[in-house]
Amino acid sequence: MPENSKVSAFVLGIFIFFGLGSLGYLLGSSAIKFKGFERTVTVKGLAEKEHKANIVIWPIQFTTVGNNLEEIYSAIDGNAAEIKRFLVGKGINEKEISFGTPSLTDKLAQQYGSQERPEFRYLATQTVTVYSQNINTARVAMNSLSELGKKGIVLSGGDYQTQTEYLFTKLNEIKPAMIEEATRNAREVAEKFASDSNSTLGKIKRASQGQFSIEDRDKNNPHIKKIRVVSTVEYYLSD
């Protein structure tokens, strides 16, 4: 091989060596910077509020017994009318009162061969339901139900179908403010973490809003609802 060719090959080899070395350094430096850029912290922020329910669903169930069907249905109509008068007298609007279909049980037909005849053959049940936005008025009326008992109306209940429900249907009105509060609380937690780790808090990498939950504040105040949401936010960290 000519001497000039050997020199050229040697010089080319030196350039390739330094070129590859520089490329390796640049790639390594970029990887370190990228890794540092990807340092993140994930935090959760809670927002919790109490609001009064804005709708009450109040079922009032009563029963009537007897041996004559005509008398049974007359008693049902009379009791339902008495309950309506009671509710209207307590401030409930007539449009907020509805009447369910009476349910009639023939005890004699359900004995299946028993020789003992029941004292009353028929048992009739009906439900009067109040659907109202006037929570306070309805709750005052609930405390006066004994007035119906004094008039001979037998009230029944205690099962799931006769439980009073309180609803909060204005969630969309308070959502934005609660999400903002939850996000703000999450940032406060992230800033504390960054400060403790001698880091600087950066921008949000990703964020997710948790589901809203609506629960009774306690068993004695089901008309007061506790509403909460948890937001999860991931922030970038830098030195």
C-alpha positions in Angstrom: 0.0 0.0 0.0 1.4 3.5 -0.9 2.6 5.6 2.0 0.1 8.4 1.3 -2.8 5.9 1.4 -1.6 4.6 4.8 -1.5 8.1 6.1 -4.9 9.0 4.8 -6.4 5.8 6.3 -4.8 6.6 9.6 -6.2 10.2 9.6 -9.6 8.9 8.6 -9.5 6.4 11.5 -8.7 9.1 14.0 -11.6 11.2 12.8 -14.0 8.3 12.9 -12.8 7.5 16.5 -13.3 11.0 17.7 -16.6 11.3 15.8 -18.0 8.1 17.4 -16.7 9.3 20.8 -18.4 12.6 20.5 -21.6 11.0 19.3 -21.6 8.7 22.3 -21.0 11.6 24.7 -23.9 13.6 23.1 -26.2 10.6 23.2 -25.3 9.9 26.8 -25.7 13.5 27.8 -29.1 13.7 26.1 -30.3 10.5 27.9 -29.3 11.9 31.2 -31.1 15.2 30.5 -34.2 13.3 29.3 -34.1 11.1 32.4 -33.9 14.2 34.6 -36.8 15.8 32.7 -38.9 12.7 33.3 -38.7 13.0 37.1 -42.3 13.3 38.4 -44.4 13.2 41.5 -48.0 12.0 41.7 -50.3 13.5 44.3 -53.9 13.4 45.2 -56.1 16.4 46.2 -59.3 16.1 48.1 -62.3 18.5 48.0 -65.2 17.9 50.4 -68.4 19.9 50.9 -71.7 19.6 52.7 -74.9 20.5 51.0 -78.6 20.1 51.9 -80.6 17.8 49.8 -82.9 19.6 47.4 -85.5 16.8 46.9 -87.3 14.5 49.3 -89.2 11.3 48.4 -91.4 10.4 51.3 -93.6 7.3 51.1 -96.4 7.0 53.6 -97.8 3.4 53.7 -100.9 2.5 55.5 -102.9 -0.8 55.9 -106.5 -1.7 56.4 -108.1 -5.0 57.3 -111.6 -6.4 57.0 -113.8 -9.1 55.7 -115.9 -7.2 53.2 -114.2 -6.0 50.0 -116.5 -3.0 49.6 -115.8 -1.8 53.1 -112.1 -2.4 52.6 -111.9 -0.2 49.5 -114.0 2.5 51.1 -111.7 2.5 54.1 -108.7 2.8 51.7 -110.2 5.8 49.9 -111.1 7.4 53.2 -107.6 6.9 54.7 -105.9 8.2 51.6 -108.1 11.3 51.6 -107.3 11.9 55.3 -103.6 11.6 54.7 -103.9 14.1 51.8 -105.7 16.6 54.0 -103.1 16.1 56.7 -100.2 16.8 54.2 -101.9 19.8 52.6 -102.6 21.2 56.1 -98.9 20.9 56.9 -97.9 23.0 53.8 -97.4 20.2 51.2 -98.5 21.2 47.7 -101.3 18.9 46.3 -99.2 18.5 43.1 -96.4 17.0 45.2 -98.7 14.2 46.5 -99.3 10.9 44.5 -101.2 7.7 45.3 -100.0 4.2 44.5 -102.3 1.3 43.5 -103.8 -0.5 46.5 -102.4 -4.0 47.2 -104.9 -6.5 48.5 -104.1 -9.8 50.2 -106.6 -12.6 50.7 -105.4 -14.4 53.9 -107.9 -17.1 53.5 -106.6 -18.0 50.1 -103.1 -18.2 51.4 -103.8 -20.7 54.2 -103.2 -23.8 52.1 -105.3 -26.3 54.0 -105.1 -24.7 57.4 -108.3 -25.2 59.5 -107.9 -22.0 61.4 -109.7 -19.1 59.8 -108.1 -15.6 60.2 -110.1 -13.0 62.0 -109.8 -10.6 59.0 -109.8 -12.2 55.6 -108.5 -9.2 53.7 -105.4 -7.0 54.2 -105.1 -3.9 52.0 -102.1 -1.7 51.7 -101.6 1.6 49.9 -98.8 4.1 49.7 -99.1 7.9 49.5 -95.9 9.5 48.2 -94.6 13.0 48.7 -92.1 14.2 46.1 -91.1 17.7 47.1 -88.3 20.3 47.0 -89.5 21.8 50.2 -87.4 19.7 52.6 -88.0 21.7 55.7 -91.8 21.5 55.3 -91.8 17.8 54.7 -89.6 17.1 57.7 -91.9 19.1 60.0 -94.8 17.1 58.7 -92.9 13.8 59.4 -92.7 14.7 63.0 -96.5 15.0 63.2 -97.4 11.6 61.8 -98.8 10.6 65.2 -101.8 12.8 64.3 -102.8 10.3 61.7 -102.5 7.4 64.2 -104.9 9.2 66.5 -107.4 9.2 63.7 -107.3 5.5 63.4 -105.0 5.2 60.4 -102.5 2.3 60.7 -99.2 3.3 59.3 -96.8 0.6 58.2 -93.2 0.7 57.1 -89.7 -0.2 58.1 -88.8 -2.0 54.8 -86.7 -0.6 51.9 -89.7 0.5 49.9 -91.0 2.8 52.6 -87.7 4.5 53.4 -87.6 8.2 52.9 -85.0 9.3 50.3 -83.2 12.6 50.2 -81.6 13.5 46.8 -79.0 16.1 45.8 -79.4 16.8 42.1 -77.3 20.0 41.7 -74.0 18.3 41.3 -73.2 20.0 38.0 -73.5 23.4 39.7 -70.8 22.7 42.2 -68.5 20.5 40.1 -66.2 23.2 38.7 -65.4 24.8 42.0 -64.8 21.4 43.7 -62.5 20.2 41.0 -60.6 23.5 41.2 -60.2 23.1 44.9 -59.1 19.5 44.7 -56.5 20.4 42.1 -55.3 23.3 44.2 -54.9 21.0 47.2 -53.0 18.5 45.1 -50.5 21.2 44.0 -50.0 22.2 47.7 -49.0 18.6 48.5 -46.7 18.5 45.4 -45.0 21.7 46.3 -44.4 20.5 49.8 -42.9 17.3 48.4 -40.7 19.2 45.9 -39.5 21.5 48.7 -38.6 18.6 51.0 -36.6 16.9 48.2 -34.8 20.1 47.1 -36.6 20.1 43.8 -38.6 22.5 41.8 -42.2 21.7 40.8 -42.8 21.9 37.1 -45.9 21.7 34.9 -48.6 19.0 35.0 -47.8 15.9 33.1 -51.2 14.3 33.5 -54.3 14.7 35.6 -57.4 12.6 36.3 -60.6 13.5 38.0 -61.9 10.9 40.4 -65.6 10.1 40.7 -67.8 12.3 42.8 -69.4 10.6 45.8 -72.6 11.7 47.6 -73.3 10.3 51.0 -75.4 11.1 54.0 -73.5 13.1 56.5 -74.7 10.8 59.2 -77.6 8.5 59.9 -79.4 11.1 61.9 -79.2 13.8 59.2 -79.8 12.0 55.9 -81.0 15.3 54.4 -77.5 16.8 54.7 -75.2 15.3 52.0 -71.4 15.0 52.1 -70.0 15.4 48.6 -66.4 14.6 47.9 -64.0 14.2 44.9 -60.4 13.2 44.7 -58.2 14.5 41.8 -54.9 12.7 40.9 -52.2 14.9 39.4 -48.7 14.1 38.2 -46.2 16.9 38.1 -42.7 17.2 36.6 -39.8 17.8 39.0 -36.5 19.5 38.3 -33.4 20.3 40.3 
